[in-house]
């Protein structure tokens, strides 16, 4: 029997033609869980869709995935649309996806949750990074649609609460693809002005699609990096946007944003009156306490008998004086006794005492005469007695056992 043999390329082309001609495979939705996700540097996404039994190789070209609002990741269950075709180089079939959305959850809602989690981890929602809202701003910048209901509500509240506040409106789209860039430009412009104290970004209610510009990451970061404090008043009370979490203060509605931005004149006057009353009462209370203290001090014995204040010190001083006088008397008495004793000893050794007993001191020309050998006839002598001096001239000298003239 003759056999017909086909090349690999021929069979691959045949199978590819089968895929191309199948209407179901060329327009199909597939539900599955993402696994082995890889976002290539080229921008294309490669992953598998799997269920409990098998998996389907899938890819999504950059031209289709660049507008995704949320991030694809492993474990995410999705509904994907596209076509299935054969990849000839490997001879395997693949799912070429042009649309993809979360299964059971809207794509925008998922993108909102993912961005909220990301920015929260980065600290953009932290309370310590919030700037203080001024109590009474002189000029408020408002980034919003100039024709929407939001701006009318804000201006109405401003006029009612404090008409003297100046308002600068920076027109911006508040929905659609171009809105995010205009919101950022408005915030940047107001930050460059030195006369703006506070910024409000606002719009009325709407669907999540309508409010999406306020969920854009670049808008959130522009709010976070603003040098001026920002109040976010977007949508209705039940609406929450990323801008609300990043802003320095979130208002549930545009009108509420204006209420929070401006204290009413009546409230300020009431607060001032209350503060003045509290201050007056506090001063009166202090003065009364001071009067009571003064009366108490005035009746104190110290003021009528001030010497009692230092009574203990005076007594201590007197005692110290007495002790000093006693010590001085004792010391002087001791010195007197020593002086008397020393004087007595000195007198007993004094030459004067010897002279009183009949002795004399003889000197010649200031020299003490101890021996007659140095004396000759005609010398002048001074003879010191106990009660005076005798001036004499030597007539003759005589040594013991000798006589000389």
C-alpha positions as CSV (number, residue, x, y, z in Angstrom):
1,X,0.0,0.0,0.0
2,X,1.3,3.4,-0.9
3,X,1.9,5.7,2.1
4,X,1.6,9.5,1.9
5,X,4.2,11.2,4.1
6,X,3.9,14.8,5.2
7,X,6.5,17.2,6.4
8,X,6.3,18.7,9.9
9,X,5.8,22.2,8.4
10,X,2.9,20.9,6.2
11,X,1.1,19.3,9.2
12,X,1.7,22.4,11.2
13,X,0.3,24.6,8.5
14,X,-2.7,22.3,8.2
15,X,-3.5,22.4,11.9
16,X,-3.0,26.2,11.9
17,X,-5.6,26.5,9.1
18,X,-8.0,24.4,11.2
19,X,-7.6,26.9,14.1
20,X,-8.0,29.9,11.8
21,X,-11.2,28.5,10.3
22,X,-12.9,27.7,13.6
23,X,-15.3,30.4,14.5
24,X,-15.4,29.4,18.2
25,X,-11.6,29.6,18.6
26,X,-11.4,33.0,16.9
27,X,-13.8,34.8,19.2
28,X,-13.7,33.2,22.7
29,X,-13.9,34.1,26.4
30,X,-12.0,31.9,28.8
31,X,-12.1,31.9,32.6
32,X,-9.0,30.7,34.5
33,X,-6.4,31.4,37.1
34,X,-3.2,33.2,36.2
35,X,0.1,31.4,36.8
36,X,3.7,31.8,35.8
37,X,3.0,35.5,35.0
38,X,5.9,37.4,33.3
39,X,5.8,41.0,32.1
40,X,8.6,41.1,29.5
41,X,10.8,44.2,29.1
42,X,9.3,44.5,25.6
43,X,5.9,45.2,27.3
44,X,4.3,41.9,26.3
45,X,2.8,39.7,29.0
46,X,3.2,35.9,29.1
47,X,1.4,33.6,31.5
48,X,-0.8,30.5,31.7
49,X,-4.5,30.3,32.4
50,X,-5.3,27.2,34.4
51,X,-8.0,25.3,36.2
52,X,-7.9,22.2,38.3
53,X,-7.3,19.9,35.2
54,X,-5.1,21.7,32.7
55,X,-3.5,25.0,31.6
56,X,-3.5,27.1,28.5
57,X,-0.5,29.1,27.4
58,X,-1.5,32.7,26.9
59,X,0.0,36.1,26.0
60,X,-1.2,39.7,25.8
61,X,0.7,42.0,23.5
62,X,1.8,45.5,24.7
63,X,-0.7,47.2,22.5
64,X,-3.6,45.6,24.4
65,X,-2.2,45.6,28.0
66,X,-0.9,49.1,28.2
67,X,-4.3,50.5,29.1
68,X,-5.0,48.1,32.0
69,X,-6.0,50.0,35.1
70,X,-5.0,47.1,37.4
71,X,-2.0,44.8,37.8
72,X,-2.1,41.2,36.7
73,X,-0.5,38.8,39.1
74,X,-0.3,35.0,39.9
75,X,-3.3,33.6,41.5
76,X,-5.8,36.1,40.1
77,X,-8.9,34.6,38.5
78,X,-9.8,36.4,35.3
79,X,-12.1,36.3,32.3
80,X,-10.0,36.7,29.1
81,X,-11.2,37.3,25.5
82,X,-9.2,36.7,22.3
83,X,-8.4,33.9,19.9
84,X,-6.6,30.6,20.0
85,X,-4.0,29.9,17.3
86,X,-1.0,27.7,16.6
87,X,2.5,29.1,17.3
88,X,4.4,27.5,14.4
89,X,8.0,27.6,15.7
90,X,7.1,25.4,18.6
91,X,4.1,23.6,17.1
92,X,2.0,24.5,20.2
93,X,-1.2,26.4,20.4
94,X,-1.6,29.7,22.4
95,X,-4.3,32.0,23.6
96,X,-3.9,35.5,22.2
97,X,-5.7,37.8,24.6
98,X,-7.0,41.3,23.7
99,X,-9.3,41.9,26.7
100,X,-9.0,40.7,30.3
101,X,-11.0,41.5,33.4
102,X,-11.2,40.2,37.0
103,X,-13.7,37.4,37.5
104,X,-16.4,38.4,39.9
105,X,-14.9,41.9,40.5
106,X,-14.8,45.0,38.3
107,X,-11.5,45.9,36.7
108,X,-11.6,49.4,38.0
109,X,-12.5,48.3,41.5
110,X,-9.6,45.9,41.5
111,X,-7.3,48.6,40.2
112,X,-8.5,50.9,43.0
113,X,-7.8,48.2,45.7
114,X,-4.3,47.5,44.3
115,X,-3.3,51.1,44.1
116,X,-4.8,51.8,47.6
117,X,-2.7,49.0,49.1
118,X,0.4,50.1,47.3
119,X,0.2,53.8,48.3
120,X,-0.7,52.9,51.9
121,X,2.4,50.7,52.2
122,X,4.5,53.7,50.9
123,X,3.1,55.9,53.7
124,X,1.1,58.3,51.5
125,X,-1.9,57.9,53.8
126,X,0.0,58.4,57.1
127,X,-1.6,60.9,59.5
128,X,1.8,62.3,60.4
129,X,2.3,63.5,56.8
130,X,-1.0,65.4,56.7
131,X,-0.6,69.2,56.6
132,X,-2.7,71.4,58.9
133,X,-5.7,73.1,57.4
134,X,-5.7,76.9,58.2
135,X,-8.5,78.1,60.3
136,X,-9.4,81.1,58.1
137,X,-7.6,81.1,54.8
138,X,-7.4,84.4,53.0
139,X,-7.5,82.8,49.6
140,X,-8.6,79.4,48.4
141,X,-7.7,77.8,45.2
142,X,-10.3,75.4,43.7
143,X,-9.4,72.8,41.0
144,X,-12.7,71.7,39.4
145,X,-15.0,72.0,36.5
146,X,-16.1,75.6,36.2
147,X,-19.6,74.6,34.9
148,X,-20.4,71.7,37.3
149,X,-22.7,71.7,40.3
150,X,-19.7,71.2,42.6
151,X,-18.3,74.8,42.1
152,X,-21.8,76.3,42.6
153,X,-22.2,74.5,45.9
154,X,-18.8,75.5,47.1
155,X,-19.2,79.2,46.2
156,X,-22.7,79.2,47.9
157,X,-21.2,77.9,51.1
158,X,-18.3,80.4,51.0
159,X,-20.6,83.3,50.5
160,X,-22.8,82.2,53.4
161,X,-20.1,81.4,55.9
162,X,-17.5,84.2,55.2
163,X,-18.0,86.3,52.2
164,X,-14.6,88.1,52.7
165,X,-12.6,85.0,51.6
166,X,-11.1,85.2,48.1
167,X,-11.5,82.2,45.8
168,X,-9.5,81.4,42.7
169,X,-11.0,78.8,40.3
170,X,-8.6,76.8,38.2
171,X,-10.7,75.1,35.4
172,X,-10.1,71.4,34.9
173,X,-11.9,68.4,33.4
174,X,-13.1,66.1,36.2
175,X,-13.7,63.0,34.1
176,X,-12.2,61.3,31.0
177,X,-8.7,60.5,30.0
178,X,-7.5,64.1,29.9
179,X,-8.8,65.0,33.4
180,X,-5.8,63.6,35.3
181,X,-3.3,65.8,33.5
182,X,-5.5,68.9,34.0
183,X,-6.0,68.1,37.7
184,X,-2.2,67.8,38.2
185,X,-1.6,71.1,36.3
186,X,-4.1,72.9,38.5
187,X,-2.5,71.7,41.7
188,X,1.0,72.6,40.4
189,X,-0.2,76.1,39.4
190,X,-1.7,76.8,42.8
191,X,1.4,75.6,44.5
192,X,3.5,78.2,42.6
193,X,1.3,81.1,43.8
194,X,2.3,82.7,47.1
195,X,-1.2,84.1,47.8
196,X,-3.0,80.7,48.1
197,X,-3.4,79.3,51.6
198,X,-5.6,76.2,50.8
199,X,-6.5,74.0,47.8
200,X,-9.8,72.2,47.2
201,X,-10.1,69.5,44.5
202,X,-13.7,68.6,43.8
203,X,-16.4,67.2,41.6
204,X,-19.9,65.9,42.1
205,X,-21.0,62.3,42.3
206,X,-20.9,59.7,39.6
207,X,-19.9,56.1,38.7
208,X,-16.5,54.7,39.4
209,X,-15.6,55.4,35.8
210,X,-16.6,59.0,36.2
211,X,-14.6,59.4,39.4
212,X,-11.6,57.5,38.0
213,X,-9.3,60.6,37.4
214,X,-9.2,61.0,41.2
215,X,-8.0,57.4,41.5
216,X,-5.1,57.9,39.2
217,X,-1.7,57.3,40.8
218,X,-0.1,60.4,39.3
219,X,-2.9,62.6,40.7
220,X,-2.5,60.9,44.2
221,X,1.2,61.7,44.1
222,X,0.7,65.3,43.0
223,X,-1.6,65.7,46.1
224,X,0.9,64.1,48.4
225,X,3.7,66.3,47.2
226,X,1.7,69.5,47.3
227,X,3.2,72.2,49.6
228,X,-0.2,73.7,50.2
229,X,-2.8,71.8,52.2
230,X,-5.5,70.1,50.1
231,X,-9.1,69.2,50.9
232,X,-10.6,66.5,48.7
233,X,-14.3,66.8,48.2
234,X,-15.2,64.3,45.5
235,X,-18.6,62.6,44.9
236,X,-21.2,61.8,47.5
237,X,-20.8,60.6,51.1
238,X,-20.5,57.0,50.1
239,X,-17.9,57.6,47.4
240,X,-14.3,57.1,48.2
241,X,-11.3,57.9,45.9
242,X,-7.6,57.5,46.3
243,X,-7.4,61.3,46.4
244,X,-9.5,61.2,49.6
245,X,-7.0,59.1,51.3
246,X,-3.9,61.1,50.2
247,X,-5.4,64.5,50.8
248,X,-4.8,66.4,54.1
249,X,-8.5,66.3,54.8
250,X,-11.4,64.3,53.2
251,X,-14.8,65.9,52.8
252,X,-17.8,63.7,51.9
253,X,-19.2,66.3,49.4
254,X,-18.1,69.5,47.6
255,X,-20.3,71.5,50.0
256,X,-18.7,69.8,53.0
257,X,-15.3,70.7,51.6
258,X,-16.2,74.4,51.7
259,X,-17.6,74.0,55.2
260,X,-14.4,72.4,56.4
261,X,-12.3,75.0,54.6
262,X,-14.0,78.1,56.2
263,X,-15.2,78.7,59.7
264,X,-18.3,80.9,59.7
265,X,-18.1,84.4,61.0
266,X,-20.7,83.5,63.6
267,X,-18.7,80.6,64.8
268,X,-15.5,82.7,65.1
269,X,-17.3,85.4,67.0
270,X,-18.9,82.8,69.3
271,X,-15.5,81.2,69.9
272,X,-13.9,84.6,70.6
273,X,-16.7,85.5,73.0
274,X,-16.3,82.1,74.8
275,X,-12.5,82.5,75.0
276,X,-12.8,86.0,76.3
277,X,-15.3,84.8,79.0
278,X,-13.0,82.0,80.0
279,X,-10.0,84.3,80.1
280,X,-11.9,86.8,82.3
281,X,-13.1,84.1,84.7
282,X,-9.6,82.7,84.9
283,X,-8.1,86.1,85.7
284,X,-10.8,86.9,88.3
285,X,-10.1,83.5,89.9
286,X,-6.4,84.1,90.0
287,X,-6.9,87.6,91.4
288,X,-9.1,86.3,94.2
289,X,-6.6,83.6,95.1
290,X,-3.8,86.3,95.1
291,X,-6.0,88.4,97.5
292,X,-6.5,85.5,99.8
293,X,-2.8,84.7,99.8
294,X,-1.9,88.4,100.5
295,X,-4.4,88.5,103.4
296,X,-2.9,85.4,104.8
297,X,0.6,86.7,104.5
298,X,-0.4,90.1,106.0
299,X,-1.8,88.4,109.1
300,X,1.3,86.3,109.6
301,X,3.3,87.1,112.8
302,X,6.4,87.6,110.8
303,X,5.1,90.9,109.4
304,X,4.0,92.2,112.8
305,X,7.1,90.9,114.6
306,X,9.8,90.6,111.8
307,X,12.5,90.0,114.4
308,X,11.0,86.6,115.0
309,X,11.9,85.6,111.5
310,X,15.6,85.6,112.6
311,X,15.1,84.7,116.3
312,X,17.0,81.5,116.0
313,X,19.8,83.1,114.1
314,X,20.0,85.9,116.7
315,X,20.2,83.4,119.5
316,X,22.8,81.4,117.7
317,X,24.8,84.5,117.1
318,X,24.7,85.5,120.8
319,X,25.8,82.0,121.8
320,X,28.7,82.2,119.4
321,X,29.7,85.7,120.8
322,X,29.6,84.3,124.4
323,X,31.7,81.3,123.4
324,X,34.2,83.6,121.6
325,X,34.5,85.9,124.6
326,X,35.0,82.9,127.0
327,X,37.6,81.4,124.7
328,X,39.4,84.8,124.4
329,X,39.4,85.3,128.2
330,X,40.7,81.8,128.7
331,X,43.4,82.3,126.1
332,X,44.4,85.7,127.5
333,X,44.6,84.3,131.1
334,X,46.8,81.5,129.9
335,X,49.1,84.0,128.1
336,X,49.2,86.2,131.3
337,X,50.3,83.2,133.4
338,X,53.0,82.3,130.9
339,X,54.2,86.0,130.8
340,X,54.4,86.2,134.6
341,X,56.3,83.0,134.7
342,X,58.7,84.0,132.0
343,X,59.1,87.5,133.5
344,X,60.0,86.0,136.8
345,X,62.6,83.8,135.2
346,X,64.0,86.7,133.2
347,X,64.3,88.9,136.3
348,X,66.1,86.2,138.2
349,X,68.7,86.2,135.4
350,X,68.8,90.0,135.0
351,X,72.1,91.8,135.7
352,X,70.0,94.5,137.4
353,X,69.1,92.1,140.1
354,X,72.8,91.4,140.6
355,X,73.6,95.1,140.8
356,X,70.9,95.5,143.5
357,X,72.9,93.1,145.6
358,X,75.9,95.5,145.6
359,X,77.7,94.5,142.5
360,X,78.7,97.0,139.7
361,X,79.6,96.9,136.0
362,X,82.8,98.7,134.9
363,X,83.5,99.8,131.4
364,X,86.0,102.0,129.6
365,X,85.3,103.6,126.3
366,X,82.3,101.3,125.8
367,X,84.3,98.1,126.6
368,X,83.4,96.0,129.5
369,X,86.3,95.7,132.0
370,X,86.8,92.2,133.2
371,X,90.5,92.4,134.1
372,X,92.7,95.2,135.6
373,X,95.4,94.3,133.1
374,X,93.9,96.5,130.4
375,X,93.5,99.5,132.8
376,X,96.2,102.1,133.5
377,X,96.4,105.3,135.4
378,X,94.4,108.2,134.0
379,X,91.8,106.0,132.2
380,X,88.2,107.1,132.4
381,X,85.9,104.5,133.8
382,X,82.1,104.2,133.8
383,X,80.9,102.3,136.9
384,X,77.3,101.1,136.6
385,X,75.4,100.6,139.8
386,X,71.8,99.6,140.3
387,X,70.5,103.1,140.4
388,X,73.0,105.0,138.3
389,X,76.6,105.4,136.8
390,X,79.8,106.8,138.4
391,X,82.3,108.6,136.1
392,X,85.8,108.1,137.5
393,X,89.5,108.4,136.7
394,X,92.0,105.7,137.6
395,X,94.5,106.8,140.1
396,X,96.1,103.4,140.4
397,X,95.5,99.7,139.7
398,X,96.1,96.7,141.9
399,X,96.0,93.0,141.0
400,X,95.4,90.5,143.6
401,X,98.7,90.1,145.2
402,X,100.2,93.1,143.3
403,X,100.1,96.9,143.4
404,X,100.8,99.3,140.5
405,X,100.8,103.1,140.3
